Amino acid sequence: MRTLGSRLLAGVLVLALAVALVPSAGAQKRGGTLTIVRPTDPVSLDPNLETTAPGAWVYFNMLEGLLTLDDKMQVKPLLATSYEVMSPTRVRFKLRPGVKFHDGTPFNAAAVKFTFDRALHGTPPARWASLAGSLSGAEVVDDLTVDVLTKEPYGPILRTLAMYCMGIVSPTAVQKQGADFSRAPVGTGPFKFVEWKTNTHVIVERNNDYWGDKALLDRVVFRVVPEEGARMIALQTGDADMVLFPSPAQLPALRKDSKYTVHETTGIRVVFAGMHAGLPPLDDVHVRQAMLYAVDRKAILDNIMEGSAGPARGVLAPGVFGYKDMQLDRLYPFDRAKARALLGQAGWTPGPDGIMQKGGQRLSLSWLAARGRYPKDGEITEAIQAMLKDVGIEARVQVLEWAAVFQQVRSNPLSHHLFTLGWVTSNADADYSLYALFHSKQVPPTGWNTSRYANPRVDALVEQARRSLNQTEREKLYGEVQDILAKEMVWIPVYTTKEIVVTRASVKGFQVHPVEYNLALWKTWVEK
């Protein structure tokens, strides 16, 4: 069994979990408040209900999982100190002793089991449940030993357990607070909840009873400032110490200004315009391909992103295990004539107003978008809208608050043809994205296949890849999936993120993470 287990965890999964995470020493200063400005408010502060960054930025500092991903995307210990593979479907974790939740109750194996049962078997299950592969639950062995179970062999199990949304929650607090837990979560982390005023701010404070090295800051205030310009002014006037989603146009000047620090790393999010492949006329692959030819992605990168993002080379970012360059620039170079020709092949002809028509119907598409959820998402949506109009496709954009967009794209049925979204492969394994986004059974509200894409071959490949214990085989299978998706595109991939956070120079110790959600603030201090 041990040999089989070691094969299961080959490559990305072999870890030594004995060493705790220790902040670097230095001239650290305790105390003070860090004020952060960001564009949107959370949907919730409960990982069961919130798997997007506005909430995760906050709860990542309050809730901790068994494992975590460091800034090199390596799995590290957190509430677990070690593991042992008992069988291909059972991994045993030893838990850190003496840890307490913010409400004073003990962290133990029963809390791990409670958290997983609530997420995987609740009504409804957690939003992240469909992203957790064949994870099926946990069994208590003793107070500080827990077995994590999967329904079948599952290659990325440790990476999945290290995701930002896998924080262990206080069973007592959940049972006591009920629905209110989503507004005031209780975990074991270095910060604990103080206050949430909707669309204004969330405040957390240092957990003085934390099991590890205590946070240096007294408090963190997450303020909502939707307008990019207003966020930058807040930084310049000192009303804010940190800006999330800074203005790309201002970054060159900020990099040269000693009053500020630009923290930057290559991210693993792809931002895209998604297409509903089950809704006519986008159920016709010719129409979808025409839209890719119609969009000048390089012009968007150069003129809108201004160096603050990288080109999307497919549906995955290069930092993800299983990534393959889908050769989009070669397959779909910007070519309006080719776009119009493909539309013609699909039976569409120019109407009197320049918009294509067929059988008395105009080629008019409904588009759902937010502004401020992703860097320059509103501007990108408007640019693509204009480019589509140039080839005779009308896109009617409806801009709503992010929470409303999120709710609608997660609903079934979805009545919109297009939607502006981003996707982070949070555990840096292709399974997380290719299975969740493109398997035919992963449609919302339980899954994340917002494009309603269906291809039996893709289904078979992603199923085979997630069950495989051989990392080389998994990589090959994911390459084949991406080859198929390249021909049947249901996205217009625009850019891969650079994770960029700007702080005042007085902010020290902060480290930006490749996963946007992992905004770790406990090693940060303010030198004033």
PATOR-374048 format. One record per residue (C-alpha): residue in three letters; x, y, z. Coordinates in steps of 0.02 Angstrom, whole numbers, plus 50000, padded with zeros to 5 digits. Example, Ala and Ser with C-alpha at 12.3 -4.5 7.8 and 13.67 -1.06 7.14 Angstrom:
<nodes>
ALA506154977550390/SER506844994750357/
</nodes>
This chain:
<nodes>
MET500005000050000/ARG501405012150046/THR502195010149873/LEU500535013649787/GLY500285028549899/SER501975035649855/ARG501535034049671/LEU499915043449704/LEU500895057849776/ALA502325057449650/GLY503045073549585/VAL501975088049646/LEU501325078649796/VAL502875072949891/LEU503045084250042/ALA503885085850209/LEU502575093250323/ALA503595094450482/VAL504125112650476/ALA502945126750524/LEU502855142750424/VAL503945155750509/PRO503985174250464/SER505675181350420/ALA506565190450559/GLY507065208450541/ALA506575225750598/GLN504755221150615/LYS503615233150708/ARG502055227950799/GLY500475238150800/GLY499545249550683/THR498135247950558/LEU498315243350375/THR496985251050263/ILE496665242150098/VAL495585248849957/ARG494825236549833/PRO493435238349703/THR492055226549764/ASP491265219849922/PRO491235201249967/VAL489775190149921/SER490055181550089/LEU491445177950214/ASP491015159450222/PRO492035148850098/ASN490495138050071/LEU489645153049991/GLU491095163449927/THR492435157249807/THR492885174049731/ALA494275185849783/PRO493305199849871/GLY492815187850010/ALA494345176650002/TRP495535191450028/VAL494725193550198/TYR494375175750257/PHE496095169250202/ASN496755178950351/MET495475171550471/LEU495225153450417/GLU496595140350396/GLY496625123750306/LEU497625108050340/LEU498875113650207/THR499265129350110/LEU500165134649950/ASP501705145649974/ASP502205159249851/LYS503195146349751/MET501575136049734/GLN502285122349844/VAL501155113749971/LYS501595117850151/PRO500915112650322/LEU499655123250415/LEU498435114750534/ALA499165097750486/THR500945093450535/SER501165077350434/TYR500245064850326/GLU500305046450282/VAL499505038150131/MET498495023550197/SER497765018350027/PRO497425026349857/THR495815033849930/ARG496345037750110/VAL497645050050175/ARG497945051450363/PHE498395068550436/LYS499155072250605/LEU498465088650671/ARG499335102850761/PRO499025101650950/GLY498455115851061/VAL497575125950926/LYS495975135350971/PHE494645143650864/HIS494325162250888/ASP492825157750999/GLY493965148151117/THR493385130751067/PRO494715117751024/PHE495255113750846/ASN495255094750824/ALA494855080550704/ALA492995082450739/ALA493075100550674/VAL493925094550514/LYS492575081450488/PHE491205094250525/THR491945106650399/PHE492045093650260/ASP490335086150298/ARG489555103550295/ALA490395107950131/LEU490235091550037/HIS488565084950101/GLY487635100650150/THR486055106950065/PRO486635114549954/PRO488465108949954/ALA489845121949961/ARG490225131749802/TRP491975123949807/ALA491335106049821/SER491295103549632/LEU493105109649624/ALA493725096749748/GLY493755081749633/SER493265065349714/LEU493515071849891/SER492145063249990/GLY492415067850173/ALA493415064350330/GLU493435051550469/VAL494005054750647/VAL495385042750702/ASP495725051550867/ASP495685069450930/LEU497235074650831/THR497165062050687/VAL495975062850540/ASP495815052750379/VAL495345062350222/LEU494405051250099/THR494135051549911/LYS492885041349809/GLU494255035649691/PRO496125038649668/TYR496345057449649/GLY498025064249591/PRO497885082349653/ILE497225078349829/LEU498555087849927/ARG498515102949811/THR496615103249828/LEU496715102850019/ALA497935117550009/MET496695128949921/TYR496195145649998/CYS494375140050022/MET494775124450126/GLY494825133550293/ILE494225123650445/VAL492765132250533/SER492195131850713/PRO490745119250729/THR490125128550883/ALA490065145250792/VAL489185138050638/GLN487855129750746/LYS487635145050856/GLN487615158350719/GLY486695149150581/ALA486555159750424/ASP487435174150514/PHE489075164150508/SER489285170150328/ARG489425188050394/ALA490595184150540/PRO491615168250517/VAL492595159850656/GLY494215150650616/THR495945147850689/GLY496905160850588/PRO498065175150636/PHE496645187950619/LYS494875187250685/PHE493275195850629/VAL492715212750698/GLU491445220950582/TRP490685220850407/LYS489705235850344/THR489045231150171/ASN489845240650027/THR490865250850152/HIS492165240450244/VAL492665224250330/ILE493785225150484/VAL494835211150558/GLU496015211850708/ARG497525202050770/ASN497125185450855/ASN498195186751012/ASP497875168351051/TYR498545162450882/TRP499505145950888/GLY500955152250782/ASP501885168650764/LYS500635182550801/ALA500155194850665/LEU501135211050674/LEU499675222650633/ASP498335227150760/ARG496985228650628/VAL496635227750442/VAL495255238050362/PHE494645232350190/ARG493755247350113/VAL492655246649957/VAL493155259849829/PRO492405255049659/GLU493235268649554/GLU495035265349503/GLY495495283749508/ALA494785285749683/ARG495815270849744/MET497405278649677/ILE497005295449757/ALA496715286649924/LEU498455279149911/GLN499255295849867/THR498395305450008/GLY498795292150137/ASP496975287150163/ALA497485269750104/ASP499085259850131/MET498755246549998/VAL497825246249832/LEU497135230549752/PHE496835232349564/PRO497905248049542/SER497825258649385/PRO498945250549251/ALA499295267649174/GLN500055273849337/LEU501185258849370/PRO502725265149274/ALA502755281349375/LEU502405272249539/ARG503865260349508/LYS505035275349499/ASP504305284249651/SER505155279949817/LYS503545283949911/TYR502755267849844/THR503145249549819/VAL502435239649672/HIS502295221249721/GLU502155210349566/THR502165191949518/THR501525181449374/GLY499755175949412/ILE498775160549360/ARG497095168449316/VAL496425169249138/VAL495175183249103/PHE494005179448959/ALA492375182948870/GLY491385166848890/MET490115160348766/HIS488535150348803/ALA488805135848684/GLY487065129048715/LEU486135144848665/PRO485845148648480/PRO486715155648382/LEU488265151548487/ASP487875133048475/ASP488635134648300/VAL490535132848310/HIS490735143648153/VAL489955158448244/ARG491075155848396/GLN492635154448287/ALA492125170148191/MET492075179648355/LEU493865174548395/TYR494465180848226/ALA493515197148255/VAL494425201548417/ASP496125209848414/ARG496785203148579/LYS498505211148556/ALA497725228448539/ILE496775225648702/LEU498375220348792/ASP499385235048723/ASN498095248848739/ILE497025243848888/MET498115232848998/GLU499695243248961/GLY500935230049018/SER499965224949174/ALA499485207749103/GLY500145194048991/PRO499335186748834/ALA498135172248865/ARG498825157548765/GLY497365146248806/VAL496125142048942/LEU497515138949070/ALA498925150249129/PRO500735144549102/GLY501045141649289/VAL499775127449297/PHE500245108949292/GLY499545102049128/TYR499585118749036/LYS499815118348848/ASP500005133148731/MET498415132248627/GLN499225142448486/LEU497765154748480/ASP498755168048385/ARG499125155348248/LEU497385147448246/TYR496385163648264/PRO497405178548205/PHE496455195048203/ASP495575194348033/ARG493915203148005/ALA493715195847830/LYS493925178247897/ALA492645181948033/ARG491365187947905/ALA491725172947793/LEU491385160847936/LEU489765169747978/GLY489305168147794/GLN489635149347802/ALA488435148547948/GLY487085156947841/TRP487215174747907/THR487125189247784/PRO487325208147812/GLY485705217147857/PRO485225235047814/ASP486035241847974/GLY487635231847951/ILE487155218648080/MET487115201048012/GLN485425192747992/LYS484745175547956/GLY482925170147932/GLY482325187247987/GLN483345186748149/ARG484755199048186/LEU486405192448254/SER486125200748421/LEU486905193648580/SER486555197448763/TRP488115200248869/LEU488245200249059/ALA489705209649137/ALA490305218449294/ARG491495233049311/GLY492945232049433/ARG492925213449474/TYR494455210249362/PRO495735222949304/LYS494985233249162/ASP493525220949139/GLY492315234849090/GLU493505242248962/ILE493895225048889/THR492035221248871/GLU491745237748781/ALA493245234848665/ILE492665217348615/GLN490895223948593/ALA491545236848466/MET492615223848376/LEU491145212048358/LYS490075226048287/ASP491415228648152/VAL491015211248083/GLY489125212748100/ILE488825205548275/GLU487815216048396/ALA488245213248580/ARG487035220948705/VAL488035222948865/GLN487165223349034/VAL488335229649172/LEU487825224249347/GLU488645223349517/TRP489825208449532/ALA488715199149657/ALA487265199949533/VAL488345194149386/PHE489025179849491/GLN487275174549541/GLN486645174749362/VAL488095165149283/ARG487875152249422/SER486015150449385/ASN485175137649274/PRO484605141349144/LEU485745155649093/SER484855167548973/HIS486395177348916/HIS487495172948766/LEU489095180748834/PHE489875184549003/THR491505192649059/LEU492365181649188/GLY494055176549255/TRP494645159749320/VAL496085155549436/THR496725137649441/SER496855139249630/ASN497795123049662/ALA498905125149507/ASP498305108449435/ALA497395107349268/ASP496075095849343/TYR495385110549442/SER494975119849282/LEU494765107649139/TYR493585096249235/ALA492575109949320/LEU492425121349168/PHE492205109249024/HIS491465092649086/SER489675091449024/LYS489015086549197/GLN489795101749281/VAL488465114449231/PRO487885126949363/PRO487225128349494/THR488265113549558/GLY489705114849434/TRP490635128849346/ASN490385124749161/THR489625141849128/SER489825139248939/ARG488705123748948/TYR490025115348839/ALA489795096748803/ASN490985084848715/PRO491005066248763/ARG492845064548718/VAL493315079048833/ASP492265071248972/ALA493185054648954/LEU494915062748950/VAL494685073649104/GLU493935058949200/GLN495415047949154/ALA496675061449198/ARG496005064749372/ARG495995046149416/SER497765043349352/LEU499185041649476/ASN500465044949340/GLN500885063449320/THR501645061149145/GLU500075052649083/ARG498985066149162/GLU499975079749072/LYS499755070948904/LEU497875068948930/TYR497665087248975/GLY498625092048818/GLU497375082348713/VAL495925091048800/GLN496655108148759/ASP496905102948576/ILE495035099048565/LEU494525115048653/ALA495615125148533/LYS494535119248388/GLU492865121648476/MET493245137648572/VAL491915143148695/TRP492995157148767/ILE493845172448697/PRO495365171848813/VAL496045189448835/TYR497435189948964/THR498315180949104/THR498495191149260/LYS500025198549336/GLU499605199549520/ILE500015217649559/VAL499765226249727/VAL500365243849763/THR500775249549939/ARG501485264950019/ALA503345262650054/SER502955262150240/VAL502135245050217/LYS503435231550248/GLY503495212650245/PHE502095210350118/GLN502305196649988/VAL501145195849837/HIS500535178249794/PRO500265170449621/VAL498505165349676/GLU497515181449688/TYR496465174949835/ASN497975171549947/LEU498185188950018/ALA499265184750170/LEU499415199650289/TRP500075192250451/LYS501915195550410/THR501545213350354/TRP501905228550463/VAL501785247350444/GLU503315258150478/LYS502665274950535/
</nodes>
